[in-house]
Amino acid sequence: MSGLSNSAADLVALEAYAARAGAAMACVYSSSAELDAALIAERRAAGVYGPRRHRYALATVAGLAAGLTVVILLIV
């Protein structure tokens, strides 16, 4: 009889594992748009989409310096 009760316990354990596995695969977002919005919000909080003004300012300064160098070389 102990073999039968062991099988029943194994079956119950197997059903519990299957239920947990199904719950682990479930997505908390109802649509891909909701998932994308959550990812963007998380990335913004991490600073991934930081201000690009510094890059543009650096490019502008470099362009002005190159332009002034060319003008000075043409004058001399």
mmCIF file of the N, C-alpha and C atoms, coordinates in Angstrom:
data_MODEL
# 
_entry.id   MODEL 
# 
loop_
_atom_site.group_PDB 
_atom_site.id 
_atom_site.type_symbol 
_atom_site.label_atom_id 
_atom_site.label_alt_id 
_atom_site.label_comp_id 
_atom_site.label_asym_id 
_atom_site.label_entity_id 
_atom_site.label_seq_id 
_atom_site.pdbx_PDB_ins_code 
_atom_site.Cartn_x 
_atom_site.Cartn_y 
_atom_site.Cartn_z 
_atom_site.occupancy 
_atom_site.B_iso_or_equiv 
_atom_site.pdbx_formal_charge 
_atom_site.auth_seq_id 
_atom_site.auth_comp_id 
_atom_site.auth_asym_id 
_atom_site.auth_atom_id 
_atom_site.pdbx_PDB_model_num 
ATOM 1   N N  . MET A 1 1  ? 0.805  -1.194 0.000   1.00 0.00 ? 1  MET A N  1 
ATOM 2   C CA . MET A 1 1  ? 0.000  0.000  0.000   1.00 0.00 ? 1  MET A CA 1 
ATOM 3   C C  . MET A 1 1  ? 0.849  1.259  0.000   1.00 0.00 ? 1  MET A C  1 
ATOM 4   N N  . SER A 1 2  ? 2.043  1.163  0.542   1.00 0.00 ? 2  SER A N  1 
ATOM 5   C CA . SER A 1 2  ? 2.862  2.367  0.628   1.00 0.00 ? 2  SER A CA 1 
ATOM 6   C C  . SER A 1 2  ? 3.250  2.862  -0.760  1.00 0.00 ? 2  SER A C  1 
ATOM 7   N N  . GLY A 1 3  ? 3.372  1.949  -1.739  1.00 0.00 ? 3  GLY A N  1 
ATOM 8   C CA . GLY A 1 3  ? 3.685  2.345  -3.107  1.00 0.00 ? 3  GLY A CA 1 
ATOM 9   C C  . GLY A 1 3  ? 2.565  3.182  -3.697  1.00 0.00 ? 3  GLY A C  1 
ATOM 10  N N  . LEU A 1 4  ? 1.304  2.848  -3.370  1.00 0.00 ? 4  LEU A N  1 
ATOM 11  C CA . LEU A 1 4  ? 0.154  3.588  -3.870  1.00 0.00 ? 4  LEU A CA 1 
ATOM 12  C C  . LEU A 1 4  ? 0.094  4.968  -3.245  1.00 0.00 ? 4  LEU A C  1 
ATOM 13  N N  . SER A 1 5  ? 0.333  5.076  -1.970  1.00 0.00 ? 5  SER A N  1 
ATOM 14  C CA . SER A 1 5  ? 0.287  6.379  -1.319  1.00 0.00 ? 5  SER A CA 1 
ATOM 15  C C  . SER A 1 5  ? 1.447  7.253  -1.779  1.00 0.00 ? 5  SER A C  1 
ATOM 16  N N  . ASN A 1 6  ? 2.568  6.632  -2.098  1.00 0.00 ? 6  ASN A N  1 
ATOM 17  C CA . ASN A 1 6  ? 3.717  7.372  -2.623  1.00 0.00 ? 6  ASN A CA 1 
ATOM 18  C C  . ASN A 1 6  ? 3.385  7.955  -3.994  1.00 0.00 ? 6  ASN A C  1 
ATOM 19  N N  . SER A 1 7  ? 2.666  7.180  -4.838  1.00 0.00 ? 7  SER A N  1 
ATOM 20  C CA . SER A 1 7  ? 2.259  7.645  -6.162  1.00 0.00 ? 7  SER A CA 1 
ATOM 21  C C  . SER A 1 7  ? 1.296  8.815  -6.046  1.00 0.00 ? 7  SER A C  1 
ATOM 22  N N  . ALA A 1 8  ? 0.371  8.712  -5.106  1.00 0.00 ? 8  ALA A N  1 
ATOM 23  C CA . ALA A 1 8  ? -0.583 9.799  -4.915  1.00 0.00 ? 8  ALA A CA 1 
ATOM 24  C C  . ALA A 1 8  ? 0.128  11.065 -4.462  1.00 0.00 ? 8  ALA A C  1 
ATOM 25  N N  . ALA A 1 9  ? 1.103  10.914 -3.581  1.00 0.00 ? 9  ALA A N  1 
ATOM 26  C CA . ALA A 1 9  ? 1.856  12.087 -3.127  1.00 0.00 ? 9  ALA A CA 1 
ATOM 27  C C  . ALA A 1 9  ? 2.666  12.676 -4.267  1.00 0.00 ? 9  ALA A C  1 
ATOM 28  N N  . ASP A 1 10 ? 3.232  11.803 -5.096  1.00 0.00 ? 10 ASP A N  1 
ATOM 29  C CA . ASP A 1 10 ? 3.984  12.273 -6.252  1.00 0.00 ? 10 ASP A CA 1 
ATOM 30  C C  . ASP A 1 10 ? 3.079  13.004 -7.232  1.00 0.00 ? 10 ASP A C  1 
ATOM 31  N N  . LEU A 1 11 ? 1.870  12.495 -7.421  1.00 0.00 ? 11 LEU A N  1 
ATOM 32  C CA . LEU A 1 11 ? 0.916  13.120 -8.324  1.00 0.00 ? 11 LEU A CA 1 
ATOM 33  C C  . LEU A 1 11 ? 0.517  14.502 -7.814  1.00 0.00 ? 11 LEU A C  1 
ATOM 34  N N  . VAL A 1 12 ? 0.263  14.606 -6.532  1.00 0.00 ? 12 VAL A N  1 
ATOM 35  C CA . VAL A 1 12 ? -0.084 15.901 -5.944  1.00 0.00 ? 12 VAL A CA 1 
ATOM 36  C C  . VAL A 1 12 ? 1.077  16.876 -6.094  1.00 0.00 ? 12 VAL A C  1 
ATOM 37  N N  . ALA A 1 13 ? 2.291  16.409 -5.842  1.00 0.00 ? 13 ALA A N  1 
ATOM 38  C CA . ALA A 1 13 ? 3.466  17.269 -5.978  1.00 0.00 ? 13 ALA A CA 1 
ATOM 39  C C  . ALA A 1 13 ? 3.653  17.707 -7.419  1.00 0.00 ? 13 ALA A C  1 
ATOM 40  N N  . LEU A 1 14 ? 3.426  16.772 -8.357  1.00 0.00 ? 14 LEU A N  1 
ATOM 41  C CA . LEU A 1 14 ? 3.558  17.095 -9.769  1.00 0.00 ? 14 LEU A CA 1 
ATOM 42  C C  . LEU A 1 14 ? 2.545  18.151 -10.193 1.00 0.00 ? 14 LEU A C  1 
ATOM 43  N N  . GLU A 1 15 ? 1.313  18.029 -9.719  1.00 0.00 ? 15 GLU A N  1 
ATOM 44  C CA . GLU A 1 15 ? 0.288  19.027 -10.038 1.00 0.00 ? 15 GLU A CA 1 
ATOM 45  C C  . GLU A 1 15 ? 0.656  20.391 -9.460  1.00 0.00 ? 15 GLU A C  1 
ATOM 46  N N  . ALA A 1 16 ? 1.220  20.414 -8.267  1.00 0.00 ? 16 ALA A N  1 
ATOM 47  C CA . ALA A 1 16 ? 1.630  21.680 -7.655  1.00 0.00 ? 16 ALA A CA 1 
ATOM 48  C C  . ALA A 1 16 ? 2.772  22.325 -8.451  1.00 0.00 ? 16 ALA A C  1 
ATOM 49  N N  . TYR A 1 17 ? 3.730  21.500 -8.881  1.00 0.00 ? 17 TYR A N  1 
ATOM 50  C CA . TYR A 1 17 ? 4.833  22.033 -9.693  1.00 0.00 ? 17 TYR A CA 1 
ATOM 51  C C  . TYR A 1 17 ? 4.328  22.583 -11.022 1.00 0.00 ? 17 TYR A C  1 
ATOM 52  N N  . ALA A 1 18 ? 3.370  21.890 -11.635 1.00 0.00 ? 18 ALA A N  1 
ATOM 53  C CA . ALA A 1 18 ? 2.809  22.341 -12.907 1.00 0.00 ? 18 ALA A CA 1 
ATOM 54  C C  . ALA A 1 18 ? 2.066  23.665 -12.731 1.00 0.00 ? 18 ALA A C  1 
ATOM 55  N N  . ALA A 1 19 ? 1.351  23.804 -11.640 1.00 0.00 ? 19 ALA A N  1 
ATOM 56  C CA . ALA A 1 19 ? 0.635  25.059 -11.389 1.00 0.00 ? 19 ALA A CA 1 
ATOM 57  C C  . ALA A 1 19 ? 1.620  26.206 -11.194 1.00 0.00 ? 19 ALA A C  1 
ATOM 58  N N  . ARG A 1 20 ? 2.707  25.959 -10.448 1.00 0.00 ? 20 ARG A N  1 
ATOM 59  C CA . ARG A 1 20 ? 3.721  27.003 -10.242 1.00 0.00 ? 20 ARG A CA 1 
ATOM 60  C C  . ARG A 1 20 ? 4.429  27.351 -11.544 1.00 0.00 ? 20 ARG A C  1 
ATOM 61  N N  . ALA A 1 21 ? 4.689  26.365 -12.369 1.00 0.00 ? 21 ALA A N  1 
ATOM 62  C CA . ALA A 1 21 ? 5.350  26.617 -13.646 1.00 0.00 ? 21 ALA A CA 1 
ATOM 63  C C  . ALA A 1 21 ? 4.456  27.458 -14.548 1.00 0.00 ? 21 ALA A C  1 
ATOM 64  N N  . GLY A 1 22 ? 3.163  27.184 -14.552 1.00 0.00 ? 22 GLY A N  1 
ATOM 65  C CA . GLY A 1 22 ? 2.236  27.981 -15.344 1.00 0.00 ? 22 GLY A CA 1 
ATOM 66  C C  . GLY A 1 22 ? 2.162  29.409 -14.855 1.00 0.00 ? 22 GLY A C  1 
ATOM 67  N N  . ALA A 1 23 ? 2.202  29.590 -13.555 1.00 0.00 ? 23 ALA A N  1 
ATOM 68  C CA . ALA A 1 23 ? 2.153  30.943 -13.001 1.00 0.00 ? 23 ALA A CA 1 
ATOM 69  C C  . ALA A 1 23 ? 3.449  31.691 -13.290 1.00 0.00 ? 23 ALA A C  1 
ATOM 70  N N  . ALA A 1 24 ? 4.560  30.992 -13.327 1.00 0.00 ? 24 ALA A N  1 
ATOM 71  C CA . ALA A 1 24 ? 5.842  31.638 -13.592 1.00 0.00 ? 24 ALA A CA 1 
ATOM 72  C C  . ALA A 1 24 ? 5.920  32.126 -15.029 1.00 0.00 ? 24 ALA A C  1 
ATOM 73  N N  . MET A 1 25 ? 5.221  31.476 -15.921 1.00 0.00 ? 25 MET A N  1 
ATOM 74  C CA . MET A 1 25 ? 5.271  31.870 -17.327 1.00 0.00 ? 25 MET A CA 1 
ATOM 75  C C  . MET A 1 25 ? 4.254  32.957 -17.659 1.00 0.00 ? 25 MET A C  1 
ATOM 76  N N  . ALA A 1 26 ? 3.364  33.265 -16.778 1.00 0.00 ? 26 ALA A N  1 
ATOM 77  C CA . ALA A 1 26 ? 2.351  34.280 -17.038 1.00 0.00 ? 26 ALA A CA 1 
ATOM 78  C C  . ALA A 1 26 ? 2.989  35.657 -17.040 1.00 0.00 ? 26 ALA A C  1 
ATOM 79  N N  . CYS A 1 27 ? 2.510  36.518 -17.899 1.00 0.00 ? 27 CYS A N  1 
ATOM 80  C CA . CYS A 1 27 ? 3.044  37.873 -18.028 1.00 0.00 ? 27 CYS A CA 1 
ATOM 81  C C  . CYS A 1 27 ? 2.132  38.831 -17.261 1.00 0.00 ? 27 CYS A C  1 
ATOM 82  N N  . VAL A 1 28 ? 2.726  39.754 -16.554 1.00 0.00 ? 28 VAL A N  1 
ATOM 83  C CA . VAL A 1 28 ? 1.925  40.687 -15.763 1.00 0.00 ? 28 VAL A CA 1 
ATOM 84  C C  . VAL A 1 28 ? 1.375  41.828 -16.621 1.00 0.00 ? 28 VAL A C  1 
ATOM 85  N N  . TYR A 1 29 ? 1.828  41.941 -17.853 1.00 0.00 ? 29 TYR A N  1 
ATOM 86  C CA . TYR A 1 29 ? 1.352  43.001 -18.742 1.00 0.00 ? 29 TYR A CA 1 
ATOM 87  C C  . TYR A 1 29 ? 0.266  42.454 -19.655 1.00 0.00 ? 29 TYR A C  1 
ATOM 88  N N  . SER A 1 30 ? -0.747 43.279 -19.894 1.00 0.00 ? 30 SER A N  1 
ATOM 89  C CA . SER A 1 30 ? -1.866 42.800 -20.695 1.00 0.00 ? 30 SER A CA 1 
ATOM 90  C C  . SER A 1 30 ? -1.629 42.975 -22.190 1.00 0.00 ? 30 SER A C  1 
ATOM 91  N N  . SER A 1 31 ? -0.670 43.806 -22.572 1.00 0.00 ? 31 SER A N  1 
ATOM 92  C CA . SER A 1 31 ? -0.379 43.989 -23.994 1.00 0.00 ? 31 SER A CA 1 
ATOM 93  C C  . SER A 1 31 ? 1.090  44.339 -24.176 1.00 0.00 ? 31 SER A C  1 
ATOM 94  N N  . SER A 1 32 ? 1.542  44.267 -25.408 1.00 0.00 ? 32 SER A N  1 
ATOM 95  C CA . SER A 1 32 ? 2.944  44.601 -25.670 1.00 0.00 ? 32 SER A CA 1 
ATOM 96  C C  . SER A 1 32 ? 3.185  46.096 -25.490 1.00 0.00 ? 32 SER A C  1 
ATOM 97  N N  . ALA A 1 33 ? 2.172  46.919 -25.738 1.00 0.00 ? 33 ALA A N  1 
ATOM 98  C CA . ALA A 1 33 ? 2.324  48.359 -25.536 1.00 0.00 ? 33 ALA A CA 1 
ATOM 99  C C  . ALA A 1 33 ? 2.563  48.677 -24.055 1.00 0.00 ? 33 ALA A C  1 
ATOM 100 N N  . GLU A 1 34 ? 1.877  47.971 -23.192 1.00 0.00 ? 34 GLU A N  1 
ATOM 101 C CA . GLU A 1 34 ? 2.056  48.163 -21.755 1.00 0.00 ? 34 GLU A CA 1 
ATOM 102 C C  . GLU A 1 34 ? 3.454  47.728 -21.325 1.00 0.00 ? 34 GLU A C  1 
ATOM 103 N N  . LEU A 1 35 ? 3.941  46.629 -21.891 1.00 0.00 ? 35 LEU A N  1 
ATOM 104 C CA . LEU A 1 35 ? 5.296  46.159 -21.606 1.00 0.00 ? 35 LEU A CA 1 
ATOM 105 C C  . LEU A 1 35 ? 6.330  47.178 -22.095 1.00 0.00 ? 35 LEU A C  1 
ATOM 106 N N  . ASP A 1 36 ? 6.147  47.695 -23.309 1.00 0.00 ? 36 ASP A N  1 
ATOM 107 C CA . ASP A 1 36 ? 7.071  48.689 -23.848 1.00 0.00 ? 36 ASP A CA 1 
ATOM 108 C C  . ASP A 1 36 ? 7.087  49.956 -22.997 1.00 0.00 ? 36 ASP A C  1 
ATOM 109 N N  . ALA A 1 37 ? 5.926  50.405 -22.556 1.00 0.00 ? 37 ALA A N  1 
ATOM 110 C CA . ALA A 1 37 ? 5.855  51.601 -21.711 1.00 0.00 ? 37 ALA A CA 1 
ATOM 111 C C  . ALA A 1 37 ? 6.586  51.371 -20.392 1.00 0.00 ? 37 ALA A C  1 
ATOM 112 N N  . ALA A 1 38 ? 6.452  50.194 -19.830 1.00 0.00 ? 38 ALA A N  1 
ATOM 113 C CA . ALA A 1 38 ? 7.143  49.885 -18.575 1.00 0.00 ? 38 ALA A CA 1 
ATOM 114 C C  . ALA A 1 38 ? 8.658  49.818 -18.788 1.00 0.00 ? 38 ALA A C  1 
ATOM 115 N N  . LEU A 1 39 ? 9.090  49.245 -19.897 1.00 0.00 ? 39 LEU A N  1 
ATOM 116 C CA . LEU A 1 39 ? 10.524 49.182 -20.190 1.00 0.00 ? 39 LEU A CA 1 
ATOM 117 C C  . LEU A 1 39 ? 11.112 50.571 -20.382 1.00 0.00 ? 39 LEU A C  1 
ATOM 118 N N  . ILE A 1 40 ? 10.410 51.433 -21.106 1.00 0.00 ? 40 ILE A N  1 
ATOM 119 C CA . ILE A 1 40 ? 10.894 52.796 -21.332 1.00 0.00 ? 40 ILE A CA 1 
ATOM 120 C C  . ILE A 1 40 ? 10.954 53.556 -20.023 1.00 0.00 ? 40 ILE A C  1 
ATOM 121 N N  . ALA A 1 41 ? 9.934  53.406 -19.181 1.00 0.00 ? 41 ALA A N  1 
ATOM 122 C CA . ALA A 1 41 ? 9.937  54.089 -17.882 1.00 0.00 ? 41 ALA A CA 1 
ATOM 123 C C  . ALA A 1 41 ? 11.100 53.623 -17.024 1.00 0.00 ? 41 ALA A C  1 
ATOM 124 N N  . GLU A 1 42 ? 11.384 52.329 -17.042 1.00 0.00 ? 42 GLU A N  1 
ATOM 125 C CA . GLU A 1 42 ? 12.499 51.788 -16.263 1.00 0.00 ? 42 GLU A CA 1 
ATOM 126 C C  . GLU A 1 42 ? 13.836 52.297 -16.800 1.00 0.00 ? 42 GLU A C  1 
ATOM 127 N N  . ARG A 1 43 ? 13.972 52.346 -18.110 1.00 0.00 ? 43 ARG A N  1 
ATOM 128 C CA . ARG A 1 43 ? 15.224 52.837 -18.713 1.00 0.00 ? 43 ARG A CA 1 
ATOM 129 C C  . ARG A 1 43 ? 15.419 54.326 -18.457 1.00 0.00 ? 43 ARG A C  1 
ATOM 130 N N  . ARG A 1 44 ? 14.327 55.088 -18.509 1.00 0.00 ? 44 ARG A N  1 
ATOM 131 C CA . ARG A 1 44 ? 14.439 56.527 -18.191 1.00 0.00 ? 44 ARG A CA 1 
ATOM 132 C C  . ARG A 1 44 ? 14.899 56.722 -16.757 1.00 0.00 ? 44 ARG A C  1 
ATOM 133 N N  . ALA A 1 45 ? 14.357 55.922 -15.858 1.00 0.00 ? 45 ALA A N  1 
ATOM 134 C CA . ALA A 1 45 ? 14.742 56.023 -14.447 1.00 0.00 ? 45 ALA A CA 1 
ATOM 135 C C  . ALA A 1 45 ? 16.212 55.661 -14.262 1.00 0.00 ? 45 ALA A C  1 
ATOM 136 N N  . ALA A 1 46 ? 16.720 54.763 -15.106 1.00 0.00 ? 46 ALA A N  1 
ATOM 137 C CA . ALA A 1 46 ? 18.126 54.360 -15.019 1.00 0.00 ? 46 ALA A CA 1 
ATOM 138 C C  . ALA A 1 46 ? 19.042 55.355 -15.716 1.00 0.00 ? 46 ALA A C  1 
ATOM 139 N N  . GLY A 1 47 ? 18.468 56.321 -16.458 1.00 0.00 ? 47 GLY A N  1 
ATOM 140 C CA . GLY A 1 47 ? 19.277 57.339 -17.117 1.00 0.00 ? 47 GLY A CA 1 
ATOM 141 C C  . GLY A 1 47 ? 19.740 56.971 -18.508 1.00 0.00 ? 47 GLY A C  1 
ATOM 142 N N  . VAL A 1 48 ? 19.155 55.936 -19.100 1.00 0.00 ? 48 VAL A N  1 
ATOM 143 C CA . VAL A 1 48 ? 19.568 55.527 -20.443 1.00 0.00 ? 48 VAL A CA 1 
ATOM 144 C C  . VAL A 1 48 ? 19.200 56.590 -21.463 1.00 0.00 ? 48 VAL A C  1 
ATOM 145 N N  . TYR A 1 49 ? 18.039 57.188 -21.322 1.00 0.00 ? 49 TYR A N  1 
ATOM 146 C CA . TYR A 1 49 ? 17.587 58.215 -22.254 1.00 0.00 ? 49 TYR A CA 1 
ATOM 147 C C  . TYR A 1 49 ? 17.881 59.593 -21.670 1.00 0.00 ? 49 TYR A C  1 
ATOM 148 N N  . GLY A 1 50 ? 19.123 59.808 -21.292 1.00 0.00 ? 50 GLY A N  1 
ATOM 149 C CA . GLY A 1 50 ? 19.516 61.071 -20.685 1.00 0.00 ? 50 GLY A CA 1 
ATOM 150 C C  . GLY A 1 50 ? 19.504 62.202 -21.689 1.00 0.00 ? 50 GLY A C  1 
ATOM 151 N N  . PRO A 1 51 ? 19.762 63.393 -21.210 1.00 0.00 ? 51 PRO A N  1 
ATOM 152 C CA . PRO A 1 51 ? 19.746 64.549 -22.116 1.00 0.00 ? 51 PRO A CA 1 
ATOM 153 C C  . PRO A 1 51 ? 20.868 64.454 -23.143 1.00 0.00 ? 51 PRO A C  1 
ATOM 154 N N  . ARG A 1 52 ? 20.538 64.782 -24.362 1.00 0.00 ? 52 ARG A N  1 
ATOM 155 C CA . ARG A 1 52 ? 21.523 64.747 -25.438 1.00 0.00 ? 52 ARG A CA 1 
ATOM 156 C C  . ARG A 1 52 ? 22.074 66.136 -25.717 1.00 0.00 ? 52 ARG A C  1 
ATOM 157 N N  . ARG A 1 53 ? 21.654 67.105 -24.943 1.00 0.00 ? 53 ARG A N  1 
ATOM 158 C CA . ARG A 1 53 ? 22.117 68.471 -25.163 1.00 0.00 ? 53 ARG A CA 1 
ATOM 159 C C  . ARG A 1 53 ? 23.630 68.565 -25.069 1.00 0.00 ? 53 ARG A C  1 
ATOM 160 N N  . HIS A 1 54 ? 24.226 67.772 -24.206 1.00 0.00 ? 54 HIS A N  1 
ATOM 161 C CA . HIS A 1 54 ? 25.677 67.816 -24.045 1.00 0.00 ? 54 HIS A CA 1 
ATOM 162 C C  . HIS A 1 54 ? 26.383 67.355 -25.315 1.00 0.00 ? 54 HIS A C  1 
ATOM 163 N N  . ARG A 1 55 ? 25.843 66.362 -25.965 1.00 0.00 ? 55 ARG A N  1 
ATOM 164 C CA . ARG A 1 55 ? 26.438 65.882 -27.216 1.00 0.00 ? 55 ARG A CA 1 
ATOM 165 C C  . ARG A 1 55 ? 26.334 66.946 -28.299 1.00 0.00 ? 55 ARG A C  1 
ATOM 166 N N  . TYR A 1 56 ? 25.163 67.579 -28.398 1.00 0.00 ? 56 TYR A N  1 
ATOM 167 C CA . TYR A 1 56 ? 24.968 68.608 -29.411 1.00 0.00 ? 56 TYR A CA 1 
ATOM 168 C C  . TYR A 1 56 ? 25.854 69.819 -29.132 1.00 0.00 ? 56 TYR A C  1 
ATOM 169 N N  . ALA A 1 57 ? 25.988 70.182 -27.880 1.00 0.00 ? 57 ALA A N  1 
ATOM 170 C CA . ALA A 1 57 ? 26.838 71.315 -27.524 1.00 0.00 ? 57 ALA A CA 1 
ATOM 171 C C  . ALA A 1 57 ? 28.292 71.016 -27.862 1.00 0.00 ? 57 ALA A C  1 
ATOM 172 N N  . LEU A 1 58 ? 28.732 69.809 -27.581 1.00 0.00 ? 58 LEU A N  1 
ATOM 173 C CA . LEU A 1 58 ? 30.107 69.423 -27.889 1.00 0.00 ? 58 LEU A CA 1 
ATOM 174 C C  . LEU A 1 58 ? 30.337 69.433 -29.399 1.00 0.00 ? 58 LEU A C  1 
ATOM 175 N N  . ALA A 1 59 ? 29.388 68.941 -30.173 1.00 0.00 ? 59 ALA A N  1 
ATOM 176 C CA . ALA A 1 59 ? 29.510 68.950 -31.634 1.00 0.00 ? 59 ALA A CA 1 
ATOM 177 C C  . ALA A 1 59 ? 29.516 70.372 -32.164 1.00 0.00 ? 59 ALA A C  1 
ATOM 178 N N  . THR A 1 60 ? 28.721 71.258 -31.587 1.00 0.00 ? 60 THR A N  1 
ATOM 179 C CA . THR A 1 60 ? 28.687 72.654 -32.021 1.00 0.00 ? 60 THR A CA 1 
ATOM 180 C C  . THR A 1 60 ? 30.013 73.336 -31.732 1.00 0.00 ? 60 THR A C  1 
ATOM 181 N N  . VAL A 1 61 ? 30.546 73.142 -30.545 1.00 0.00 ? 61 VAL A N  1 
ATOM 182 C CA . VAL A 1 61 ? 31.827 73.751 -30.181 1.00 0.00 ? 61 VAL A CA 1 
ATOM 183 C C  . VAL A 1 61 ? 32.941 73.220 -31.086 1.00 0.00 ? 61 VAL A C  1 
ATOM 184 N N  . ALA A 1 62 ? 32.935 71.929 -31.352 1.00 0.00 ? 62 ALA A N  1 
ATOM 185 C CA . ALA A 1 62 ? 33.955 71.350 -32.231 1.00 0.00 ? 62 ALA A CA 1 
ATOM 186 C C  . ALA A 1 62 ? 33.827 71.911 -33.646 1.00 0.00 ? 62 ALA A C  1 
ATOM 187 N N  . GLY A 1 63 ? 32.619 72.072 -34.130 1.00 0.00 ? 63 GLY A N  1 
ATOM 188 C CA . GLY A 1 63 ? 32.396 72.643 -35.464 1.00 0.00 ? 63 GLY A CA 1 
ATOM 189 C C  . GLY A 1 63 ? 32.849 74.084 -35.551 1.00 0.00 ? 63 GLY A C  1 
ATOM 190 N N  . LEU A 1 64 ? 32.535 74.862 -34.516 1.00 0.00 ? 64 LEU A N  1 
ATOM 191 C CA . LEU A 1 64 ? 32.976 76.262 -34.496 1.00 0.00 ? 64 LEU A CA 1 
ATOM 192 C C  . LEU A 1 64 ? 34.497 76.364 -34.436 1.00 0.00 ? 64 LEU A C  1 
ATOM 193 N N  . ALA A 1 65 ? 35.117 75.526 -33.646 1.00 0.00 ? 65 ALA A N  1 
ATOM 194 C CA . ALA A 1 65 ? 36.581 75.529 -33.546 1.00 0.00 ? 65 ALA A CA 1 
ATOM 195 C C  . ALA A 1 65 ? 37.202 75.157 -34.886 1.00 0.00 ? 65 ALA A C  1 
ATOM 196 N N  . ALA A 1 66 ? 36.662 74.172 -35.566 1.00 0.00 ? 66 ALA A N  1 
ATOM 197 C CA . ALA A 1 66 ? 37.184 73.788 -36.877 1.00 0.00 ? 66 ALA A CA 1 
ATOM 198 C C  . ALA A 1 66 ? 36.983 74.908 -37.888 1.00 0.00 ? 66 ALA A C  1 
ATOM 199 N N  . GLY A 1 67 ? 35.828 75.547 -37.844 1.00 0.00 ? 67 GLY A N  1 
ATOM 200 C CA . GLY A 1 67 ? 35.560 76.662 -38.755 1.00 0.00 ? 67 GLY A CA 1 
ATOM 201 C C  . GLY A 1 67 ? 36.486 77.836 -38.514 1.00 0.00 ? 67 GLY A C  1 
ATOM 202 N N  . LEU A 1 68 ? 36.701 78.163 -37.257 1.00 0.00 ? 68 LEU A N  1 
ATOM 203 C CA . LEU A 1 68 ? 37.620 79.271 -36.938 1.00 0.00 ? 68 LEU A CA 1 
ATOM 204 C C  . LEU A 1 68 ? 39.046 78.937 -37.356 1.00 0.00 ? 68 LEU A C  1 
ATOM 205 N N  . THR A 1 69 ? 39.429 77.692 -37.203 1.00 0.00 ? 69 THR A N  1 
ATOM 206 C CA . THR A 1 69 ? 40.768 77.273 -37.621 1.00 0.00 ? 69 THR A CA 1 
ATOM 207 C C  . THR A 1 69 ? 40.939 77.443 -39.124 1.00 0.00 ? 69 THR A C  1 
ATOM 208 N N  . VAL A 1 70 ? 39.945 77.070 -39.893 1.00 0.00 ? 70 VAL A N  1 
ATOM 209 C CA . VAL A 1 70 ? 40.001 77.214 -41.350 1.00 0.00 ? 70 VAL A CA 1 
ATOM 210 C C  . VAL A 1 70 ? 40.076 78.694 -41.721 1.00 0.00 ? 70 VAL A C  1 
ATOM 211 N N  . VAL A 1 71 ? 39.247 79.530 -41.090 1.00 0.00 ? 71 VAL A N  1 
ATOM 212 C CA . VAL A 1 71 ? 39.252 80.957 -41.394 1.00 0.00 ? 71 VAL A CA 1 
ATOM 213 C C  . VAL A 1 71 ? 40.616 81.560 -41.066 1.00 0.00 ? 71 VAL A C  1 
ATOM 214 N N  . ILE A 1 72 ? 41.166 81.209 -39.928 1.00 0.00 ? 72 ILE A N  1 
ATOM 215 C CA . ILE A 1 72 ? 42.482 81.756 -39.532 1.00 0.00 ? 72 ILE A CA 1 
ATOM 216 C C  . ILE A 1 72 ? 43.555 81.292 -40.525 1.00 0.00 ? 72 ILE A C  1 
ATOM 217 N N  . LEU A 1 73 ? 43.500 80.046 -40.957 1.00 0.00 ? 73 LEU A N  1 
ATOM 218 C CA . LEU A 1 73 ? 44.485 79.546 -41.916 1.00 0.00 ? 73 LEU A CA 1 
ATOM 219 C C  . LEU A 1 73 ? 44.342 80.227 -43.276 1.00 0.00 ? 73 LEU A C  1 
ATOM 220 N N  . LEU A 1 74 ? 43.127 80.581 -43.677 1.00 0.00 ? 74 LEU A N  1 
ATOM 221 C CA . LEU A 1 74 ? 42.918 81.273 -44.944 1.00 0.00 ? 74 LEU A CA 1 
ATOM 222 C C  . LEU A 1 74 ? 43.378 82.733 -44.877 1.00 0.00 ? 74 LEU A C  1 
ATOM 223 N N  . ILE A 1 75 ? 43.292 83.353 -43.739 1.00 0.00 ? 75 ILE A N  1 
ATOM 224 C CA . ILE A 1 75 ? 43.725 84.742 -43.573 1.00 0.00 ? 75 ILE A CA 1 
ATOM 225 C C  . ILE A 1 75 ? 45.257 84.818 -43.591 1.00 0.00 ? 75 ILE A C  1 
ATOM 226 N N  . VAL A 1 76 ? 45.876 83.880 -42.939 1.00 0.00 ? 76 VAL A N  1 
ATOM 227 C CA . VAL A 1 76 ? 47.350 83.917 -42.818 1.00 0.00 ? 76 VAL A CA 1 
ATOM 228 C C  . VAL A 1 76 ? 47.936 83.404 -44.074 1.00 0.00 ? 76 VAL A C  1 
# 
